[in-house]
Amino acid sequence: MKNRKNPPDITKDMLFNIFKREKRPLALEELTRILGFTAKQKHSLKRFIKGLAREGSIVSLKNNRYGLPEEMSLVTGTLWCTRSGNGFIIPEKKGERDLFVPARSMKNAFHGDRVVARVEHTFRGRKEARIVSVTQRKMSNIVGFIKKDRNLAYVIPEDDRVSSHFLVNRRTDLGDLHNNDLVAARITRFPDEGNDPECKILTVFPGLQDLKSITRFVEYKHGLPLRFKKLVETEARALDLAADPTDRLDLRATKHVTIDGEFSKDFDDAVCVEKTDQGFVLYVSIADVSYYVTPGSNLDSEAYARGTSVYFPGAVVPMLPRRLSNGICSLNPKEDRLTLTVRLTFDHNGKPTGASFYRSIIRSIMRLTYNEVEDALIRRDGKAAKKIQKLLPELELMGELASLLGGEREKRGSLDFDLPEPEVILDIEGDIKNILRSERLFSHRIIEEFMIAANEAVANFLSGKGASPLFRIHEPPDIEKLRDFKRLLQALSVGYTKGPPNTRDLQSVLTSVEGTEYEFLINKVLLRSMKQARYSAVNKGHFGLASDCYLHFTSPIRRYPDLLCHRILKGILANTPIKQRTQGELEKMATHLSEQERMAMEVEREIEDRTRVLFMKERVGEEYDGIISHVASFGFFVELFDVFVEGLVLLSDLLDDYYRFEEEKFRIIGRRTRRIYRIGDKVRVRVTLADVEKNRLHFTLLGKPEGTKRNKHS
């Protein structure tokens, strides 16, 4: 995206070269003189430099000078806090490991802020840092509880990761506020230079008593954009709806179908499989969002700022206005739609033999759900099969090809964690009916395999052309993080090859424990040992998929990196490549979009957590069987079998003994009784607390179900 604030004839790299040549911090006047800028150009240079300081590329010093962070042993990055008060800095510079920040060194930084930090020392291979300054605030709103003190009122954040108390603006009428009211407020002053942070009350919640109020609460908390700007909506309404088949491959005669969730409304992808004498032909056709959302437009700027759609039970905060996401870009059945198509050919064993790419137009012949496909293909439900009888041969082909592709991925060592996700079932009124474990269906795997194949094919094609997309990378886990995992395998007598992490070895471990009592435990611990996938300007491969080159191409309605990828691919296909961005610009985009993705995941997880607590509120006092899913110094979490919720058993509530936390063995152990509770143990619990406002679900331990007690030496 073009930066209109850049002064004439200067780039970030040129400025960096000046700092490196001068080998010292420089003031604005010195930079202006070195560059030979006029007084008018000095103002635009000042804006440019301040922008670089906000993103952490350079550091603003107290003497009105600027310098390069690496020259001053400083690190810039994003702060992620924990509930203990400590935090971690994810460095801006890729390849560097996270830095630990103890609570005493947090200064006035909040969770999500972009910060500058100095490494103080290294302990057991872990770097510990102290925050020097905050370059960019991430939080705009705060949610919490009112605490009144004489003629003052404070907001006490409900999130333990925010330690400051916020003074309510003195002009606020405090008569309408009461102690322990749950409120959302806009931050009007941060705790800089000794001042107390201040806020302005936006709304008072009467309580989080239904899904709608929980959703609204979380939207305020994370500052989600609740509506599109007027300029963006106006631009969306002005778009031409007529599909333009000019110079496009016409695939309207093919049997493309969409397969999505029951409540999905934005259909990014449609697929079609044909059998040939040589093997299979797979068409993966993706909505051509880039035809409507052009670079530099208001739609594009808003899509980039949001980065991704955020999904709630029964609702979504979309990346694009609904006229596009649910309308002209959605591959609705029996409607002409503009697409980008990846045509892949495979031999009879599922090995790839060719790939080609087209601007295309399709007409999906049917909208199918995962359950409908599963009923027809796997469950052999006669009624379901009859409903889609005309498509059954094509669906059988899809299943056959997907199985072959999955087998090929397995051979190269791709990891496949099969842990369940929560599925919130709503009634007709939108209230929570049940929370179940979402079953991973074969129909899910069909679409997963086809999307992975298309993403890889596009990644390899663009990489071979020397293009610069945003790659989707997943780096190998740190040796230190795998150390505890290996200790666990040793304790369970599960074999593991020594040496650096290797996907085939890890895959072998997962396969060896399938169906055993340790399957849940080992999948959970290994998953927690993995790094989080992210976007990057540099291709570093995807460890989890055992892929040398990977990116996101298949969901441009809900992910901005996919939209960017489409533009690059279309430019190459039209032989008019788009202007390449600099490495610095791409990394800045990658960082922003990775952070937006992480924020969306955090929002969705919080909605899930509070929804679970709300569902259990009427079940306080009831007893359930479950499995220990995580152990910490303060207690252990139990995942229930009958209802897919997770609650906490506090160590302070275990009255039969003093319990010691043994982190390296993922367990707690009684000092006198030697009784052990660790991840994977089955237990029986009673629900004792369900507080939606404070997001707390507590259980009391009743014991272990008969036949599940471990030997005290296990």
Secondary structure by P-SEA (a helix, b strand, c coil): cccccccccccaaaaaaaaaaacccccaaaaaaaacccaaaaaaaaaaaaaaaaacccccccccbbbbcccccbbbbbbbbccccccccccccccccbbbbccccccccccccccccccccccccbbbbbbcccccccccbbbbbbbbcccbbbbccccccccbbbbcccccccccccccccccccccccccccccbbbbbcccccccccaaaaaaaaaaaacccccccaaaaaaaaaccccccccccccccccbbbbbbccccccccccbbbbbccccbbbbbbccccccccccccaaaaaaaaacbbbbcccccccccccccccccccccccbbbbbbbbbbbbcccccccbbbbbbbbbbbcccccaaaaaaacccccaaaaaacccaaaaaaaaaaaaaaaaaaaaaabbbbbbbbbbbbbbcccccccccccccccaaaaaaaaaaaaaaaaaaaaaaaaccccccccccccccccaaaaaaaaaaaccccccccccaaaaaaaaaaaccccaaaaaaaaaaaaccbbbbccccccccccccccccccccccccaaaaaaaaaaaaaaaccccccccaaaaaaaaaaaaaaaaaaaaaaaaaaaaaaaaaacccccbbbbbbbccccccbbbbbbccccbbbbbbccccccbbbbbbccccbbbbccccccccccccbbbbbcccccccbbbbbbbccccccccccccc
